[in-house]
Amino acid sequence: MRVLSGIQPTGRFHWGNYFGAIQQYIALQDHEQAFYFIADYHALTTVREPKLLQEYTWEAAVDLISLGLDPAKAALFRQSDIPEHAELTWLLMTVTQMHLLEKCHAYKDKKARGLAADAGLFTYPVLMAADILIYDSDVVPVGVDQVQHIEVARDLAQRFNTIYNTEVFVLPNARVLDSTAKVVGTDGEKMSKSYGNTIELFMPEKQLRKKIMSIKTDSKAVEDPKDPETCPVFTLYKLFANAEQQDTLAARYRAGGMGYGEAKQQLFEAAMEYFGSARTRREQLVTNPSEVHDILKAGAQRARAKAQATLTRAREACGLLAKPV
């Protein structure tokens, strides 16, 4: 069983990225053959500053390795290091019907808001299909909002296979990620870069504490009983604490006599402990960038070998010779 997933380098990873997706990606590497890539081609639709894109891409690689992605188990690589993605995208574009892309959420939402949508956004699902199909991916872990893109990949694979009367592509299946853990931002809404309410995974300790202390709470006095289930501080604390720890802090809330500052301090300490080993690992990688380069190089070599084999099948199926006559 082969697992494939990509993550866009459009900013520094935050708690929502980790608990909503990255944690589950890394868990899958222990059970499946995995290909994970940093989707820098996709990021070009939103990040138009070259140095910033390079920085985000590098930081994404360092973060993923620090968080537990094991290059002995999973191939980690930059999407742009595998040019076969782009060529397969064109082959798929030639069999893609316009109405299929017009139905896709990202394009429809932007158009509905009266915003300009460039060709990159419109054809984004075709590149995503190429990303998936080029590795003969069986399983693609995604959030609920991305399931449509897996359906598009299946449609394009089936259409290509039918038109050329051959089984070039494996039909992928979506594995919807567990979203039961609610990751709220500093304002109590869903944590998202677009809302400006994120808590980055590897903020310096002092900045992290300051960010946690800025989480919005109600105006109840220290002596007042409080409801843990309506407090964003407690909601976040549950991500890091076991059942006994959660029960203990919840009892403190309900008894009164504890201010929100104390709860925030407990959240800070729990987060520091939870990501402690990852923070140490990251410090090591930052001082030894050659290790990261080697991991990306090895991942790209492994990924490209697989991508070339799939692309050769696709080229031959539609009449493009692999070698000059």
Backbone bond lengths (Angstrom), bond angles and torsions (degrees), N, CA, C in turn:
res aa  C-N    CA-C-N  psi(-1)  N-CA   C-N-CA  omega(-1)  CA-C   N-CA-C  phi
1 M - - - 1.465 - - 1.525 109.00 -
2 R 1.329 116.64 125.54 1.460 120.29 -177.76 1.529 110.10 -109.00
3 V 1.342 116.05 129.89 1.463 123.06 -179.91 1.524 108.64 -107.26
4 L 1.321 116.21 138.22 1.461 121.80 178.76 1.515 109.94 -133.63
5 S 1.318 116.91 133.27 1.458 119.38 173.42 1.514 109.89 -152.91
6 G 1.310 115.80 149.99 1.458 121.36 176.39 1.512 110.23 -129.65
7 I 1.306 116.46 153.51 1.451 121.37 179.32 1.518 109.09 -135.02
8 Q 1.322 116.62 131.63 1.453 120.86 -174.89 1.530 112.01 -77.73
9 P 1.329 117.57 137.13 1.463 121.12 175.57 1.527 110.93 -90.33
10 T 1.318 115.90 71.05 1.469 120.08 -177.95 1.521 112.00 -106.82
11 G 1.314 117.04 10.96 1.461 122.11 179.57 1.517 108.65 164.24
12 R 1.326 116.34 173.61 1.452 120.04 179.17 1.521 110.26 -71.39
13 F 1.324 116.63 142.21 1.456 121.35 179.88 1.528 110.85 -65.90
14 H 1.321 114.92 143.98 1.464 120.56 179.97 1.531 110.22 -126.73
15 W 1.333 115.65 178.91 1.466 120.24 -176.87 1.526 111.68 -56.33
16 G 1.328 117.46 -37.08 1.460 120.41 -179.89 1.512 111.66 -63.77
17 N 1.334 117.21 -41.41 1.471 120.98 176.75 1.520 111.06 -60.86
18 Y 1.326 115.72 -42.49 1.459 119.20 -175.72 1.520 112.14 -68.61
19 F 1.335 117.09 -57.02 1.462 119.61 -175.53 1.528 112.42 -73.27
20 G 1.337 116.46 -25.53 1.457 119.24 -179.98 1.518 113.86 -82.24
21 A 1.357 117.19 -24.18 1.458 118.32 -174.21 1.526 113.76 -148.35
22 I 1.330 117.97 -58.11 1.466 121.35 -169.53 1.521 112.21 -56.32
23 Q 1.320 117.01 -43.71 1.463 121.30 -179.72 1.529 110.63 -55.66
24 Q 1.330 116.05 -40.65 1.462 120.52 -177.50 1.527 111.59 -77.79
25 Y 1.343 117.21 -33.30 1.464 119.51 174.53 1.526 109.92 -58.40
26 I 1.324 115.45 -48.09 1.456 120.88 -175.50 1.528 110.82 -65.95
27 A 1.324 116.99 -36.32 1.467 119.87 178.69 1.527 111.29 -62.73
28 L 1.334 117.11 -33.52 1.465 120.40 -177.75 1.522 112.75 -69.37
29 Q 1.324 117.85 -22.74 1.466 119.58 -177.44 1.535 111.93 -65.62
30 D 1.321 116.88 -19.79 1.466 120.54 -179.74 1.523 112.59 -80.36
31 H 1.313 117.03 -11.57 1.459 119.82 -174.14 1.528 113.95 -123.38
32 E 1.334 116.54 -17.78 1.451 119.72 -173.86 1.533 110.72 -133.42
33 Q 1.320 116.95 165.70 1.458 122.22 169.69 1.525 106.63 -78.60
34 A 1.323 117.81 122.45 1.460 120.19 -168.67 1.521 113.41 -123.09
35 F 1.331 114.87 139.64 1.456 123.60 171.81 1.524 107.17 -123.66
36 Y 1.326 117.04 118.79 1.458 121.60 178.95 1.522 109.15 -123.00
37 F 1.326 116.38 129.70 1.460 118.14 -177.80 1.524 111.67 -129.03
38 I 1.325 114.27 154.88 1.453 122.26 175.90 1.522 106.11 -93.75
39 A 1.319 116.60 114.33 1.467 122.58 -167.11 1.524 111.60 -83.55
40 D 1.328 116.26 70.97 1.460 119.36 -177.45 1.528 112.43 -75.71
41 Y 1.340 119.28 -26.90 1.471 120.21 172.01 1.528 109.67 -60.02
42 H 1.318 116.21 -47.47 1.469 120.21 -179.53 1.526 111.61 -62.90
43 A 1.329 117.08 -36.47 1.457 120.94 -177.28 1.524 112.44 -64.59
44 L 1.331 117.01 -20.51 1.472 120.10 -179.65 1.523 112.59 -62.34
45 T 1.328 118.22 -18.36 1.469 119.96 178.82 1.518 111.71 -73.74
46 T 1.333 117.39 -15.95 1.470 119.89 -178.40 1.528 114.12 -128.23
47 V 1.329 117.83 -30.97 1.468 120.50 -178.44 1.524 108.16 -100.62
48 R 1.325 116.56 111.60 1.465 121.18 -175.02 1.527 112.66 -111.07
49 E 1.321 116.98 12.85 1.465 121.62 176.90 1.531 108.05 -108.29
50 P 1.329 118.31 110.60 1.466 121.47 -173.73 1.524 114.30 -54.44
51 K 1.320 117.41 -46.84 1.464 119.70 -178.09 1.520 111.00 -64.83
52 L 1.319 115.78 -36.75 1.463 119.86 -179.94 1.520 110.60 -67.45
53 L 1.326 117.13 -41.04 1.468 120.35 178.15 1.526 110.23 -63.06
54 Q 1.321 117.04 -42.59 1.462 120.57 178.09 1.527 110.90 -61.52
55 E 1.326 115.81 -41.28 1.469 120.31 179.78 1.523 110.86 -65.02
56 Y 1.324 116.76 -48.39 1.465 120.46 -179.50 1.535 111.30 -61.84
57 T 1.331 116.53 -38.64 1.457 120.63 -179.14 1.526 110.75 -65.37
58 W 1.318 115.64 -45.14 1.467 120.35 179.06 1.525 110.83 -63.96
59 E 1.322 116.18 -46.36 1.469 120.08 -179.23 1.523 110.80 -62.68
60 A 1.316 117.29 -35.53 1.467 120.21 178.45 1.523 110.81 -62.69
61 A 1.335 116.03 -42.45 1.467 119.84 179.38 1.522 110.70 -64.10
62 V 1.314 116.57 -46.20 1.469 120.82 179.89 1.523 110.57 -61.52
63 D 1.322 116.47 -43.71 1.463 120.50 -178.66 1.523 111.81 -63.86
64 L 1.328 116.97 -45.55 1.465 120.13 -177.56 1.523 111.62 -62.62
65 I 1.326 116.26 -42.16 1.465 119.35 178.18 1.523 110.19 -65.81
66 S 1.319 116.61 -41.70 1.462 121.09 179.61 1.524 112.00 -61.60
67 L 1.322 116.19 -36.18 1.462 121.70 -176.85 1.528 113.29 -78.69
68 G 1.325 116.56 -6.64 1.459 118.19 173.76 1.509 116.57 123.84
69 L 1.329 118.22 2.21 1.455 117.81 175.82 1.524 108.43 -66.67
70 D 1.316 115.56 123.32 1.457 122.24 -173.18 1.529 109.71 -103.59
71 P 1.341 118.55 111.57 1.469 120.49 -178.40 1.521 113.63 -62.51
72 A 1.335 117.67 -15.03 1.467 120.25 175.90 1.526 110.61 -77.05
73 K 1.324 116.96 -18.81 1.457 121.84 -178.03 1.526 112.86 -109.66
74 A 1.336 116.74 -31.23 1.465 120.85 -174.64 1.519 110.18 -134.95
75 A 1.317 116.23 142.81 1.464 121.25 175.16 1.523 108.56 -84.01
76 L 1.322 116.53 124.05 1.463 122.01 175.76 1.523 107.38 -113.86
77 F 1.336 116.58 129.27 1.457 119.20 -176.50 1.529 110.80 -155.90
78 R 1.330 114.88 164.33 1.457 121.40 173.34 1.527 108.42 -85.03
79 Q 1.312 115.59 134.38 1.466 120.77 178.81 1.530 110.74 -56.31
80 S 1.314 117.79 -40.74 1.464 121.15 -176.20 1.516 113.11 -71.32
81 D 1.328 118.22 -11.17 1.468 120.83 175.18 1.525 112.03 -80.12
82 I 1.337 116.53 -5.51 1.463 121.46 -179.06 1.534 107.58 -119.12
83 P 1.340 118.63 85.41 1.468 120.58 -175.98 1.523 113.59 -62.06
84 E 1.326 116.66 -17.21 1.467 119.76 178.24 1.528 112.57 -60.49
85 H 1.341 117.28 -25.62 1.470 119.97 176.01 1.530 109.90 -56.95
86 A 1.341 115.23 -46.47 1.463 119.85 -175.91 1.530 111.39 -67.73
87 E 1.332 117.66 -40.53 1.460 119.36 -179.43 1.526 110.88 -67.25
88 L 1.327 116.91 -41.62 1.461 118.36 179.17 1.530 110.46 -65.63
89 T 1.329 117.14 -33.33 1.466 119.87 177.13 1.527 110.20 -56.74
90 W 1.351 116.97 -43.21 1.457 119.10 179.70 1.526 111.69 -65.83
91 L 1.308 117.40 -41.96 1.461 119.29 178.68 1.534 110.54 -59.94
92 L 1.325 116.24 -40.32 1.464 119.83 178.63 1.526 111.61 -71.03
93 M 1.337 117.01 -33.64 1.467 120.11 179.32 1.524 110.85 -60.29
94 T 1.316 116.74 -32.14 1.463 119.42 -177.24 1.527 112.57 -70.92
95 V 1.318 117.81 -12.72 1.469 120.33 177.51 1.529 111.37 -117.08
96 T 1.335 116.80 7.02 1.465 120.62 -177.54 1.521 110.66 -88.99
97 Q 1.305 116.66 126.49 1.457 121.31 178.29 1.527 110.38 -85.60
98 M 1.322 116.46 138.68 1.460 122.37 -175.22 1.535 112.25 -56.51
99 H 1.321 115.96 -41.63 1.467 118.64 -175.14 1.527 111.84 -62.36
100 L 1.332 116.77 -27.60 1.467 120.07 178.75 1.524 110.06 -65.50
101 L 1.325 116.73 -43.74 1.465 120.64 -179.17 1.525 111.56 -72.60
102 E 1.323 116.74 -32.29 1.468 120.47 -179.44 1.522 112.14 -66.42
103 K 1.334 116.23 -19.72 1.466 120.50 179.49 1.528 112.99 -85.81
104 C 1.324 117.87 -12.20 1.463 120.68 -172.89 1.529 111.60 -70.42
105 H 1.329 115.03 141.16 1.464 121.66 -169.90 1.517 114.02 -59.33
106 A 1.339 117.78 -47.52 1.462 120.25 -174.00 1.524 111.13 -59.56
107 Y 1.332 116.24 -43.88 1.461 120.85 179.15 1.527 110.69 -68.19
108 K 1.324 117.59 -46.46 1.463 121.24 -178.45 1.527 111.45 -61.65
109 D 1.328 116.48 -42.27 1.463 120.27 -177.81 1.520 111.27 -64.62
110 K 1.334 116.35 -43.43 1.454 119.72 -178.79 1.530 110.52 -67.57
111 K 1.301 116.50 -40.76 1.465 121.07 178.89 1.528 110.44 -64.54
112 A 1.336 117.13 -40.24 1.463 121.32 -179.65 1.523 111.86 -64.21
113 R 1.328 115.99 -29.87 1.468 120.14 179.00 1.518 112.45 -87.37
114 G 1.325 116.68 5.13 1.451 120.39 177.37 1.513 114.13 74.47
115 L 1.331 117.00 19.92 1.457 121.22 -178.43 1.526 110.45 -94.89
116 A 1.329 115.29 151.12 1.461 120.25 179.54 1.530 109.47 -70.01
117 A 1.304 116.40 131.61 1.470 121.46 178.01 1.519 108.23 -117.07
118 D 1.316 117.01 116.85 1.459 119.35 -178.91 1.530 110.25 -83.74
119 A 1.332 115.64 174.35 1.464 120.81 -176.91 1.523 111.25 -64.54
120 G 1.331 116.88 -28.50 1.457 119.87 178.62 1.512 111.68 -62.21
121 L 1.336 116.30 -43.77 1.459 120.08 178.16 1.529 110.74 -67.98
122 F 1.326 115.91 -40.41 1.471 119.97 -177.53 1.531 111.56 -63.97
123 T 1.334 116.43 -40.61 1.467 120.33 -176.27 1.528 113.07 -96.97
124 Y 1.317 116.75 5.04 1.468 122.76 178.85 1.533 111.96 -47.73
125 P 1.340 119.47 -44.77 1.471 119.41 -178.05 1.526 113.37 -63.28
126 V 1.346 118.11 -25.86 1.466 119.81 179.36 1.527 109.93 -73.23
127 L 1.331 116.69 -42.21 1.465 119.59 175.42 1.521 110.05 -62.36
128 M 1.316 116.54 -39.38 1.465 119.44 178.85 1.525 110.34 -65.14
129 A 1.321 116.73 -37.95 1.465 119.88 176.76 1.521 110.33 -63.08
130 A 1.334 116.84 -41.94 1.466 120.19 178.19 1.524 110.70 -62.57
131 D 1.336 116.68 -41.65 1.465 120.95 177.60 1.527 110.94 -53.89
132 I 1.311 115.27 -41.99 1.464 121.39 -174.92 1.523 111.68 -78.08
133 L 1.331 115.33 -49.19 1.464 120.10 -172.14 1.519 113.21 -71.11
134 I 1.326 116.99 -27.75 1.466 119.21 -174.25 1.530 112.18 -69.66
135 Y 1.341 117.57 -15.75 1.467 120.64 178.34 1.525 112.11 -107.79
136 D 1.339 117.11 14.41 1.471 120.31 -177.90 1.529 110.09 50.47
137 S 1.317 114.53 45.84 1.472 120.33 -174.50 1.525 111.23 -69.08
138 D 1.317 115.67 130.95 1.461 121.08 175.34 1.521 111.51 -88.67
139 V 1.340 115.25 -40.14 1.459 121.28 -174.47 1.519 109.55 -130.23
140 V 1.343 115.62 134.50 1.456 121.31 177.19 1.526 107.96 -126.76
141 P 1.339 118.10 106.81 1.460 119.73 178.51 1.528 110.73 -73.79
142 V 1.336 116.45 124.87 1.462 121.71 -176.84 1.528 110.01 -144.24
143 G 1.334 114.92 161.62 1.450 120.38 170.18 1.520 109.59 -76.68
144 V 1.316 116.36 167.57 1.463 121.19 -178.19 1.528 111.07 -56.91
145 D 1.336 117.14 -37.02 1.456 120.97 -176.73 1.528 113.38 -71.02
146 Q 1.331 117.29 -10.89 1.466 121.26 -179.41 1.532 113.37 -103.92
147 V 1.310 117.43 -2.53 1.462 120.49 -177.77 1.530 110.72 -59.19
148 Q 1.333 116.72 -36.63 1.467 120.09 -179.86 1.529 111.66 -56.83
149 H 1.343 116.86 -36.90 1.460 119.87 -178.78 1.534 111.82 -67.84
150 I 1.314 116.62 -31.69 1.467 119.16 176.55 1.529 109.13 -70.47
151 E 1.320 116.82 -35.98 1.463 120.45 176.56 1.523 110.57 -64.42
152 V 1.334 116.83 -38.21 1.467 120.64 176.70 1.527 109.77 -63.50
153 A 1.328 116.66 -44.20 1.472 120.36 179.07 1.523 110.74 -59.43
154 R 1.314 117.01 -41.95 1.471 120.49 178.29 1.530 110.56 -64.34
155 D 1.344 116.18 -43.20 1.466 119.94 179.84 1.524 111.31 -60.60
156 L 1.342 116.03 -44.51 1.467 119.55 -178.17 1.529 111.15 -68.33
157 A 1.331 116.16 -38.59 1.465 119.67 177.83 1.524 110.70 -62.41
158 Q 1.316 116.46 -45.15 1.467 120.50 -180.00 1.526 111.42 -64.93
159 R 1.340 116.00 -41.37 1.464 120.08 -178.88 1.529 110.32 -65.21
160 F 1.327 117.25 -44.48 1.466 121.12 178.89 1.530 109.75 -61.99
161 N 1.318 116.02 -48.01 1.469 120.26 -179.66 1.526 111.29 -59.07
162 T 1.337 116.03 -39.13 1.466 120.15 -178.50 1.522 111.77 -71.24
163 I 1.343 115.72 -46.30 1.468 119.80 -178.31 1.517 111.13 -59.76
164 Y 1.330 116.34 -41.56 1.457 120.00 -175.69 1.540 113.17 -99.47
165 N 1.324 114.33 7.96 1.472 120.82 172.79 1.533 112.23 50.85
166 T 1.328 115.35 48.14 1.460 120.28 179.41 1.520 108.78 -155.71
167 E 1.317 116.33 157.52 1.467 120.46 -179.45 1.528 109.04 -97.73
168 V 1.322 116.07 73.31 1.467 120.40 -179.99 1.524 111.06 -73.55
169 F 1.326 116.24 -44.03 1.455 119.94 -170.00 1.528 113.22 -110.66
170 V 1.322 114.87 141.39 1.462 123.18 170.58 1.529 107.88 -78.60
171 L 1.312 118.25 139.03 1.459 121.31 178.83 1.532 109.40 -85.52
172 P 1.322 117.11 117.54 1.464 120.09 -177.12 1.524 112.33 -80.11
173 N 1.305 115.53 158.41 1.464 122.00 174.93 1.517 109.98 -122.15
174 A 1.316 115.97 141.49 1.464 120.85 177.51 1.523 109.52 -80.27
175 R 1.313 115.92 139.80 1.460 120.93 169.12 1.521 106.17 -115.66
176 V 1.323 116.19 104.68 1.465 120.33 -174.73 1.512 109.51 -70.55
177 L 1.327 115.34 126.15 1.460 120.82 -177.55 1.513 111.10 -70.15
178 D 1.316 115.46 146.70 1.459 121.85 177.87 1.522 109.04 -67.07
179 S 1.314 116.49 117.47 1.470 120.41 -179.45 1.520 111.36 -111.91
180 T 1.346 116.78 23.25 1.463 119.52 -177.66 1.524 112.33 -70.78
181 A 1.340 116.48 -26.56 1.466 119.22 178.09 1.520 108.35 -80.89
182 K 1.316 116.20 110.13 1.453 120.41 -178.32 1.523 109.53 -79.26
183 V 1.314 116.03 122.41 1.457 120.43 178.87 1.524 107.70 -107.07
184 V 1.315 115.14 102.85 1.465 120.32 -178.55 1.519 109.70 -93.83
185 G 1.319 115.43 155.50 1.447 121.03 178.86 1.514 111.78 -91.64
186 T 1.317 115.73 -174.98 1.468 120.71 -177.22 1.524 112.55 -66.63
187 D 1.337 117.50 -14.66 1.467 120.93 178.26 1.520 112.59 -101.83
188 G 1.333 117.11 3.56 1.456 120.64 179.70 1.513 114.12 90.04
189 E 1.345 117.55 -10.62 1.455 121.30 176.64 1.529 109.31 -88.12
190 K 1.331 116.92 175.46 1.456 120.09 178.03 1.523 110.46 -57.82
191 M 1.340 116.08 134.76 1.455 119.89 -178.97 1.515 109.82 -68.71
192 S 1.338 116.22 124.19 1.455 120.93 -177.31 1.520 109.64 -158.79
193 K 1.343 115.63 139.74 1.468 119.51 177.23 1.524 111.07 -58.51
194 S 1.330 116.26 -34.97 1.466 119.52 -177.76 1.522 112.27 -67.13
195 Y 1.335 117.73 -21.54 1.461 121.31 178.28 1.524 112.29 -93.48
196 G 1.326 116.80 -9.64 1.462 119.93 -179.60 1.521 113.27 66.16
197 N 1.334 117.08 30.84 1.468 120.83 -174.90 1.530 112.52 -122.82
198 T 1.325 116.65 25.21 1.457 120.52 -173.12 1.525 113.34 -86.73
199 I 1.325 114.87 159.22 1.459 122.94 171.15 1.523 105.70 -120.65
200 E 1.322 116.54 109.55 1.461 120.74 -175.22 1.524 110.78 -68.88
201 L 1.332 114.46 149.79 1.461 120.73 -175.48 1.520 113.32 -64.25
202 F 1.324 116.45 -40.20 1.462 118.99 -172.07 1.527 112.58 -120.58
203 M 1.320 116.35 40.40 1.464 119.98 173.97 1.529 109.58 -63.51
204 P 1.325 118.06 146.39 1.469 119.51 172.11 1.532 109.79 -54.31
205 E 1.311 115.87 149.16 1.464 121.04 -172.30 1.530 112.95 -53.27
206 K 1.321 117.72 -46.40 1.472 120.14 -178.07 1.523 111.53 -65.14
207 Q 1.328 116.03 -40.33 1.459 119.65 178.82 1.527 111.41 -67.31
208 L 1.330 116.15 -37.16 1.460 120.25 178.19 1.523 110.41 -62.52
209 R 1.315 116.13 -46.12 1.472 119.14 -179.55 1.529 110.27 -61.86
210 K 1.325 117.05 -42.65 1.462 121.28 179.34 1.525 110.63 -62.12
211 K 1.329 116.73 -41.23 1.459 120.94 -179.97 1.530 110.88 -64.64
212 I 1.332 116.52 -43.44 1.462 120.24 178.97 1.525 110.85 -64.69
213 M 1.318 116.36 -39.48 1.460 119.45 179.21 1.526 112.38 -66.92
214 S 1.338 116.93 -15.77 1.470 120.18 -179.90 1.527 112.84 -88.12
215 I 1.335 117.93 -3.13 1.461 120.80 -179.28 1.533 109.47 -60.01
216 K 1.315 115.29 132.26 1.463 120.22 -176.37 1.531 111.16 -73.92
217 T 1.323 115.08 133.36 1.473 121.88 176.05 1.522 108.22 -133.39
218 D 1.347 116.39 174.74 1.463 118.46 178.79 1.526 109.85 -78.82
219 S 1.326 116.68 -176.19 1.469 121.57 -172.86 1.526 113.71 -100.67
220 K 1.320 118.52 19.92 1.452 120.59 -178.99 1.524 110.93 -64.52
221 A 1.325 115.77 142.79 1.463 121.48 -179.05 1.531 110.35 -73.02
222 V 1.316 115.40 164.85 1.465 121.26 -178.40 1.525 110.95 -55.30
223 E 1.318 117.00 -43.24 1.461 119.96 -174.60 1.530 114.24 -74.98
224 D 1.319 117.36 -14.32 1.463 120.85 -176.96 1.529 112.19 -74.42
225 P 1.342 117.66 141.66 1.471 120.25 169.76 1.533 108.90 -63.99
226 K 1.323 116.23 150.62 1.456 120.66 -177.15 1.525 109.45 -134.44
227 D 1.313 116.13 154.83 1.460 121.72 -179.55 1.529 109.36 -97.67
228 P 1.318 118.37 110.17 1.474 119.55 -178.41 1.527 113.02 -64.20
229 E 1.323 116.41 -29.87 1.463 119.13 -174.12 1.517 113.35 -73.09
230 T 1.326 118.08 -13.90 1.464 120.99 177.85 1.524 111.84 -107.48
231 C 1.323 116.41 5.91 1.465 121.04 -176.15 1.532 110.27 -101.77
232 P 1.333 118.43 123.78 1.475 120.01 179.87 1.529 113.04 -63.88
233 V 1.319 117.05 -27.09 1.465 119.97 178.42 1.521 109.44 -64.22
234 F 1.320 116.76 -46.17 1.466 120.51 -179.90 1.531 110.88 -68.64
235 T 1.332 116.94 -37.70 1.468 120.45 177.91 1.517 110.50 -58.05
236 L 1.320 117.26 -42.50 1.460 121.28 178.12 1.530 111.42 -71.49
237 Y 1.321 116.48 -37.06 1.465 120.45 179.91 1.527 111.17 -58.81
238 K 1.336 116.44 -34.69 1.461 120.40 -178.53 1.530 112.32 -63.93
239 L 1.337 117.36 -22.58 1.451 120.35 177.91 1.527 111.88 -66.83
240 F 1.310 116.68 -27.26 1.460 121.67 -172.92 1.525 114.21 -109.01
241 A 1.319 117.48 -18.26 1.462 120.97 -171.10 1.526 112.05 -104.81
242 N 1.341 116.00 151.32 1.463 120.08 174.83 1.532 109.57 -80.66
243 A 1.320 116.31 175.85 1.466 121.00 -174.38 1.527 111.94 -59.78
244 E 1.338 117.25 -41.11 1.464 120.44 -179.21 1.522 111.04 -64.92
245 Q 1.303 116.66 -42.74 1.463 120.52 178.90 1.516 111.15 -65.13
246 Q 1.319 116.79 -38.82 1.463 120.44 177.76 1.529 110.92 -63.35
247 D 1.330 116.21 -44.37 1.465 120.12 -179.47 1.526 111.33 -63.02
248 T 1.328 116.41 -39.35 1.461 120.69 -179.21 1.521 110.81 -64.13
249 L 1.332 117.13 -46.55 1.461 119.50 -179.20 1.528 111.05 -69.71
250 A 1.332 117.48 -36.62 1.462 120.67 178.64 1.529 110.41 -61.83
251 A 1.330 117.01 -38.85 1.463 121.04 178.04 1.528 110.88 -64.23
252 R 1.329 116.49 -37.69 1.460 120.43 177.32 1.527 110.94 -63.24
253 Y 1.313 116.04 -40.86 1.464 120.61 177.36 1.534 110.02 -57.78
254 R 1.330 116.27 -51.09 1.460 121.34 -171.33 1.520 112.64 -72.32
255 A 1.335 116.57 -25.00 1.468 120.10 -177.31 1.516 112.51 -78.70
256 G 1.330 117.61 -21.15 1.463 119.82 -174.13 1.526 110.25 80.57
257 G 1.309 115.69 170.02 1.463 120.15 179.65 1.526 113.46 87.63
258 M 1.315 117.06 4.80 1.467 120.95 177.66 1.516 109.17 -126.15
259 G 1.320 116.19 127.68 1.457 120.44 177.01 1.514 110.98 -84.56
260 Y 1.323 115.56 164.22 1.457 119.71 179.44 1.529 111.98 -65.30
261 G 1.327 116.44 -26.60 1.456 119.64 178.83 1.524 111.79 -60.28
262 E 1.339 116.42 -37.42 1.461 120.24 178.80 1.523 110.58 -68.53
263 A 1.332 117.01 -39.89 1.460 120.75 178.30 1.533 110.08 -64.60
264 K 1.312 116.39 -39.40 1.460 120.50 178.82 1.532 110.84 -65.36
265 Q 1.323 116.18 -37.23 1.464 119.47 177.97 1.531 110.15 -64.55
266 Q 1.319 116.78 -39.55 1.469 119.67 177.60 1.528 111.25 -65.04
267 L 1.333 116.24 -37.98 1.463 120.35 176.62 1.528 109.89 -63.30
268 F 1.317 116.86 -44.35 1.464 121.17 179.12 1.529 111.13 -59.07
269 E 1.316 116.73 -47.02 1.468 120.72 -178.73 1.526 111.18 -65.21
270 A 1.328 116.55 -39.53 1.463 120.15 -179.93 1.528 110.95 -65.97
271 A 1.334 116.89 -40.97 1.466 120.80 179.58 1.522 111.06 -66.86
272 M 1.323 116.88 -41.27 1.467 120.35 179.17 1.526 110.72 -62.54
273 E 1.319 116.46 -39.83 1.470 119.92 179.33 1.525 110.54 -69.29
274 Y 1.316 116.84 -42.85 1.461 121.91 -176.07 1.528 111.37 -61.51
275 F 1.321 115.85 -44.33 1.462 120.56 -177.91 1.527 112.41 -97.50
276 G 1.334 116.73 13.24 1.460 120.79 -175.97 1.513 113.96 -56.67
277 S 1.328 117.31 -50.55 1.462 120.59 -178.01 1.519 111.09 -67.78
278 A 1.331 117.09 -34.75 1.465 120.62 178.26 1.521 110.55 -67.51
279 R 1.320 116.89 -38.01 1.466 120.34 178.89 1.525 110.08 -66.19
280 T 1.331 117.06 -39.76 1.461 120.67 177.82 1.522 110.55 -64.89
281 R 1.327 116.29 -43.91 1.450 121.08 179.06 1.523 110.31 -61.60
282 R 1.317 116.43 -39.79 1.465 119.81 -179.02 1.528 111.34 -65.50
283 E 1.312 116.95 -40.12 1.463 120.46 177.50 1.525 110.75 -59.38
284 Q 1.322 116.43 -38.07 1.460 120.64 178.53 1.532 111.24 -66.64
285 L 1.318 116.65 -42.21 1.458 120.79 -178.76 1.525 112.13 -67.06
286 V 1.327 115.98 -38.03 1.464 120.24 -179.59 1.524 111.19 -61.86
287 T 1.322 115.76 -34.58 1.472 119.68 179.77 1.531 111.96 -86.12
288 N 1.340 117.12 -4.49 1.466 120.89 -179.63 1.531 109.13 -137.44
289 P 1.343 117.37 65.18 1.474 120.53 -175.68 1.522 113.84 -61.39
290 S 1.333 117.83 -23.05 1.465 119.42 179.27 1.524 111.48 -61.40
291 E 1.338 117.42 -30.18 1.462 120.36 178.38 1.523 110.45 -64.48
292 V 1.334 115.81 -41.03 1.466 120.17 178.67 1.522 110.18 -66.42
293 H 1.328 116.40 -44.36 1.467 120.24 177.73 1.527 111.12 -57.85
294 D 1.318 116.67 -42.77 1.460 120.71 -179.15 1.521 111.73 -64.82
295 I 1.332 116.03 -39.43 1.470 120.29 178.94 1.525 110.40 -64.90
296 L 1.334 117.16 -44.58 1.460 120.87 179.40 1.532 111.44 -65.83
297 K 1.325 116.29 -38.85 1.465 120.40 179.26 1.530 111.04 -64.73
298 A 1.332 116.19 -46.30 1.459 120.49 179.38 1.526 110.90 -64.55
299 G 1.334 116.20 -40.28 1.457 120.02 178.67 1.519 111.96 -63.63
300 A 1.339 116.02 -40.71 1.462 120.52 179.57 1.525 111.00 -66.35
301 Q 1.315 117.23 -39.05 1.469 120.24 179.00 1.525 111.08 -62.57
302 R 1.317 115.05 -44.17 1.466 119.54 179.52 1.528 110.75 -66.48
303 A 1.339 115.79 -43.40 1.459 120.02 -178.67 1.520 111.26 -67.28
304 R 1.329 116.74 -40.34 1.459 119.06 -175.90 1.523 111.58 -68.21
305 A 1.305 116.74 -35.27 1.459 119.25 177.55 1.530 110.61 -59.51
306 K 1.328 115.57 -42.81 1.462 119.72 178.83 1.524 110.82 -69.63
307 A 1.339 116.92 -42.42 1.463 121.41 -178.87 1.521 111.43 -62.93
308 Q 1.323 117.09 -40.87 1.467 120.45 -179.99 1.521 111.28 -64.10
309 A 1.312 117.30 -39.09 1.462 120.43 179.76 1.530 110.89 -63.11
310 T 1.343 115.98 -43.37 1.465 119.93 179.74 1.519 110.90 -68.22
311 L 1.329 116.87 -43.21 1.459 120.07 -179.46 1.529 110.92 -63.17
312 T 1.314 117.68 -37.88 1.468 120.68 177.61 1.520 110.58 -59.42
313 R 1.331 117.13 -43.43 1.474 120.46 176.77 1.526 110.86 -59.23
314 A 1.339 115.79 -44.63 1.464 120.49 -177.83 1.527 111.17 -66.58
315 R 1.323 117.73 -42.14 1.463 121.72 179.16 1.524 110.73 -62.25
316 E 1.310 115.54 -46.80 1.459 119.18 -179.40 1.530 111.81 -64.20
317 A 1.328 116.25 -36.33 1.460 120.41 -178.96 1.526 111.57 -62.77
318 C 1.339 117.05 -37.62 1.466 118.75 -176.60 1.532 112.66 -100.49
319 G 1.335 117.83 12.23 1.448 120.55 170.76 1.506 116.58 93.94
320 L 1.337 117.35 8.85 1.463 120.83 176.01 1.516 107.75 -90.86
321 L 1.310 116.82 119.09 1.455 120.05 -177.07 1.517 110.78 -72.35
322 A 1.330 115.61 138.32 1.464 120.06 -179.65 1.531 110.33 -69.53
323 K 1.358 117.06 -29.54 1.452 121.53 -179.14 1.530 110.07 -131.81
324 P 1.322 118.11 153.33 1.472 119.51 177.41 1.524 110.36 -59.96
325 V 1.314 116.92 146.42 1.462 122.26 178.79 1.534 109.61 -66.91
